[in-house]
Amino acid sequence: MSRSLKKGPYIDERLLKKLTSDKKESKTIVKTWSRACVISPEMVGFTIGVHNGKEFIPVYVTEDMVGHKLGEFSPTTKFGRHGGKMQREQEAKAQTKEAEKAKV
């Protein structure tokens, strides 16, 4: 659910202060833990390191991202793969084909 219009969007003040002190041309990554922070137009052009619980994922902010939250661009879970018996069989076939090509 969105935040009330009376309050306005949540923008982390410390993050905004860090970004205003830096220049857009600098290649430094500003680290933040604030995944709930809404991307504002002042953030466009900066690279922000968004914490996903384990590491900081660099997110380059563009105009299309304004209004979204930082956490949307830093996934917290890593996709393993869809698995099961059929998947293992397909992978085994692919490996045998590669091995045959390498022999030839």
Backbone as JSON, one array per atom type, in Angstrom:
{
  "sequence": "MSRSLKKGPYIDERLLKKLTSDKKESKTIVKTWSRACVISPEMVGFTIGVHNGKEFIPVYVTEDMVGHKLGEFSPTTKFGRHGGKMQREQEAKAQTKEAEKAKV",
  "N": [[0.83, -1.17, 0.0], [0.48, 2.25, -0.72], [2.13, 5.23, 0.5], [0.59, 7.89, 2.37], [-0.73, 10.78, 0.72], [-0.55, 13.12, 2.1], [1.7, 12.86, 3.75], [3.73, 12.43, 1.88], [6.34, 11.08, -0.33], [8.66, 8.62, 0.98], [11.87, 9.52, 1.54], [15.15, 8.9, 2.21], [16.89, 10.95, 4.32], [19.63, 11.07, 4.96], [20.8, 9.68, 2.83], [20.1, 11.35, 0.69], [21.51, 13.61, 1.43], [24.15, 12.68, 1.18], [24.23, 12.27, -1.58], [23.84, 14.83, -2.62], [26.18, 16.05, -1.86], [28.07, 14.79, -3.42], [29.26, 14.65, -6.85], [27.65, 14.16, -10.02], [29.28, 13.19, -12.03], [31.28, 11.8, -10.77], [32.5, 8.54, -10.12], [31.96, 7.17, -7.85], [30.39, 4.84, -5.64], [27.56, 5.16, -3.77], [26.76, 3.83, -0.74], [23.9, 2.24, 0.7], [21.47, 1.19, 3.1], [18.87, 1.57, 2.99], [16.28, 0.34, 1.66], [13.65, 0.94, 1.31], [13.47, 3.48, 0.45], [12.24, 5.96, -1.71], [12.9, 6.59, -5.12], [13.99, 9.67, -6.18], [13.89, 12.56, -8.42], [16.32, 13.89, -8.03], [18.2, 11.94, -7.68], [18.85, 10.83, -10.09], [21.23, 9.65, -12.36], [23.21, 8.92, -10.6], [25.13, 6.27, -9.07], [24.03, 3.88, -6.92], [24.7, 1.85, -4.17], [22.83, -0.72, -3.19], [21.84, -2.5, -0.39], [21.36, -5.98, -0.12], [21.04, -7.7, 1.93], [23.2, -9.32, 2.07], [25.23, -8.36, 0.38], [26.25, -5.35, -1.38], [24.42, -4.21, -4.04], [25.15, -2.67, -7.04], [23.27, -0.01, -8.34], [22.4, 1.79, -11.08], [20.86, 4.8, -11.43], [18.2, 5.79, -13.44], [16.02, 7.92, -15.44], [13.64, 6.56, -15.79], [13.26, 5.15, -13.48], [12.31, 6.77, -11.47], [10.17, 7.28, -8.77], [9.9, 4.64, -8.12], [10.97, 2.16, -5.68], [14.16, 1.73, -4.04], [14.76, -0.89, -3.28], [13.51, -2.5, -5.15], [15.22, -2.96, -7.22], [17.25, -4.49, -6.34], [17.53, -7.61, -5.85], [16.72, -9.91, -3.21], [16.83, -12.62, -3.01], [18.46, -15.46, -4.44], [18.09, -16.97, -7.53], [17.99, -20.34, -7.94], [17.42, -22.78, -9.69], [14.88, -24.24, -11.74], [14.0, -27.44, -10.9], [14.29, -30.97, -10.58], [13.69, -34.36, -11.71], [13.46, -34.49, -14.54], [14.8, -32.17, -15.37], [17.45, -32.68, -14.57], [18.03, -34.85, -16.24], [17.94, -33.61, -18.77], [20.08, -31.83, -18.53], [22.18, -33.66, -18.25], [22.18, -34.87, -20.78], [22.91, -32.68, -22.34], [25.5, -32.23, -21.41], [26.8, -34.58, -22.23], [26.67, -34.3, -25.0], [28.29, -32.04, -25.35], [30.71, -33.1, -24.49], [31.18, -35.02, -26.46], [31.5, -33.37, -28.68], [33.84, -32.1, -27.97], [35.66, -34.14, -28.09], [35.87, -34.66, -30.79]],
  "CA": [[0.0, 0.0, 0.0], [1.32, 3.44, -0.84], [2.15, 6.18, 1.6], [-0.44, 8.89, 2.18], [-0.31, 11.98, -0.02], [-0.25, 14.16, 3.09], [3.07, 12.68, 4.21], [4.66, 12.48, 0.76], [7.15, 9.86, -0.46], [9.74, 8.46, 1.94], [13.2, 9.66, 0.98], [16.11, 8.88, 3.3], [17.57, 12.24, 4.35], [21.09, 10.87, 4.94], [21.17, 9.32, 1.47], [19.98, 12.54, -0.14], [22.62, 14.49, 1.8], [25.36, 12.12, 0.57], [24.17, 12.46, -3.02], [24.0, 16.25, -2.96], [27.57, 16.44, -1.65], [28.83, 14.21, -4.52], [28.93, 15.11, -8.19], [27.15, 13.07, -10.86], [30.36, 12.67, -12.86], [32.14, 10.91, -9.99], [32.13, 7.14, -10.28], [31.84, 6.54, -6.53], [29.11, 4.2, -5.34], [27.06, 5.55, -2.45], [26.13, 2.65, -0.15], [22.75, 2.5, 1.54], [20.67, 0.06, 3.58], [17.49, 2.03, 2.92], [15.63, -0.24, 0.49], [12.3, 1.49, 1.21], [13.59, 4.85, -0.03], [11.69, 6.2, -3.05], [13.86, 7.27, -6.0], [13.55, 11.01, -6.55], [14.61, 13.08, -9.59], [17.67, 14.32, -7.66], [19.07, 10.77, -7.65], [19.12, 10.38, -11.46], [22.62, 9.78, -12.79], [24.11, 8.4, -9.57], [25.15, 4.83, -8.83], [23.77, 3.65, -5.5], [24.88, 0.47, -3.74], [21.69, -1.08, -2.35], [22.14, -3.73, 0.36], [20.32, -7.0, -0.28], [21.11, -8.59, 3.08], [24.5, -9.95, 2.06], [26.2, -7.49, -0.31], [25.69, -4.15, -1.98], [24.21, -4.35, -5.48], [25.17, -1.33, -7.65], [22.1, 0.35, -9.13], [22.54, 3.07, -11.76], [19.51, 5.37, -11.44], [17.81, 6.49, -14.66], [14.76, 8.66, -15.31], [12.51, 5.63, -15.75], [13.16, 4.57, -12.14], [11.77, 7.74, -10.52], [8.9, 6.85, -8.19], [10.05, 3.28, -7.62], [11.8, 2.07, -4.47], [15.49, 1.19, -4.31], [14.76, -2.33, -3.06], [12.99, -3.21, -6.31], [16.3, -3.2, -8.16], [18.26, -5.28, -5.65], [16.82, -8.8, -5.36], [17.27, -10.46, -1.97], [16.98, -14.05, -3.14], [19.16, -15.89, -5.64], [17.36, -18.04, -8.2], [18.79, -21.54, -8.18], [16.92, -23.26, -10.97], [13.77, -25.17, -11.62], [14.7, -28.71, -10.88], [13.56, -32.23, -10.65], [14.3, -35.45, -12.45], [13.53, -34.14, -15.96], [15.84, -31.14, -15.54], [18.75, -33.35, -14.46], [18.22, -35.64, -17.46], [18.26, -32.69, -19.86], [21.44, -31.33, -18.32], [23.11, -34.75, -18.51], [22.25, -34.99, -22.24], [23.66, -31.54, -22.86], [26.91, -32.44, -21.06], [27.35, -35.64, -23.08], [26.84, -33.72, -26.34], [29.48, -31.17, -25.29], [31.88, -33.96, -24.36], [31.4, -35.62, -27.78], [32.05, -32.32, -29.56], [35.21, -31.8, -27.55], [36.51, -35.25, -28.54], [36.01, -34.59, -32.26]],
  "C": [[0.88, 1.24, 0.0], [1.19, 4.35, 0.38], [1.13, 7.28, 1.33], [0.11, 10.12, 1.48], [0.07, 13.11, 0.93], [1.2, 14.08, 3.54], [4.09, 12.82, 3.08], [5.51, 11.21, 0.71], [8.26, 9.83, 0.57], [11.07, 8.53, 1.2], [14.16, 9.78, 2.16], [16.94, 10.17, 3.26], [19.09, 12.09, 4.28], [21.57, 10.51, 3.53], [21.13, 10.53, 0.55], [21.11, 13.52, 0.15], [23.93, 14.01, 1.17], [25.38, 12.39, -0.93], [24.36, 13.93, -3.42], [25.44, 16.71, -2.75], [28.47, 15.89, -2.76], [28.42, 14.84, -5.85], [28.5, 13.91, -9.02], [28.27, 12.42, -11.66], [31.25, 11.69, -12.1], [31.6, 9.48, -10.06], [31.98, 6.42, -8.94], [30.44, 5.96, -6.34], [28.73, 4.57, -3.92], [26.29, 4.36, -1.88], [24.96, 3.06, 0.73], [22.07, 1.19, 1.93], [19.19, 0.38, 3.44], [16.83, 1.55, 1.63], [14.25, 0.36, 0.26], [12.3, 2.92, 0.67], [13.09, 4.96, -1.47], [12.72, 6.97, -3.87], [13.26, 8.6, -6.44], [14.34, 11.5, -7.75], [16.04, 13.54, -9.29], [18.68, 13.17, -7.72], [19.47, 10.29, -9.05], [20.57, 10.67, -11.82], [23.63, 9.24, -11.79], [24.06, 6.88, -9.56], [25.05, 4.62, -7.33], [23.94, 2.18, -5.21], [23.78, 0.12, -2.76], [21.96, -2.43, -1.7], [21.01, -4.73, 0.19], [20.31, -8.0, 0.87], [22.46, -9.27, 3.18], [25.57, -9.04, 1.48], [25.48, -6.28, -0.89], [25.62, -4.34, -3.5], [24.23, -2.95, -6.09], [23.97, -1.12, -8.56], [22.34, 1.72, -9.74], [21.13, 3.63, -11.97], [19.28, 6.14, -12.74], [16.46, 7.17, -14.45], [13.55, 7.74, -15.2], [12.26, 5.09, -14.34], [12.51, 5.52, -11.12], [10.38, 7.29, -10.08], [8.93, 5.43, -7.67], [10.9, 3.3, -6.36], [13.12, 1.4, -4.81], [15.53, -0.33, -4.19], [14.25, -3.14, -4.25], [14.1, -3.63, -7.26], [17.45, -3.99, -7.54], [17.59, -6.52, -5.07], [17.52, -9.43, -4.15], [17.46, -11.97, -2.05], [17.66, -14.38, -4.45], [18.4, -17.07, -6.24], [18.3, -19.2, -8.47], [18.5, -22.08, -9.56], [15.68, -24.07, -10.71], [14.38, -26.55, -11.75], [13.79, -29.89, -11.03], [14.3, -33.22, -11.54], [14.47, -35.09, -13.93], [14.64, -33.14, -16.23], [17.23, -31.78, -15.49], [19.05, -34.19, -15.7], [18.6, -34.75, -18.65], [19.68, -32.15, -19.74], [22.48, -32.4, -18.61], [23.27, -34.97, -20.01], [23.1, -33.88, -22.84], [25.16, -31.71, -22.57], [27.54, -33.52, -21.93], [27.57, -35.14, -24.5], [28.08, -32.84, -26.38], [30.74, -32.0, -25.22], [32.21, -34.62, -25.71], [31.98, -34.6, -28.76], [33.49, -32.02, -29.23], [36.17, -32.9, -28.02], [36.8, -35.15, -30.04], [36.85, -33.45, -32.69]]
}
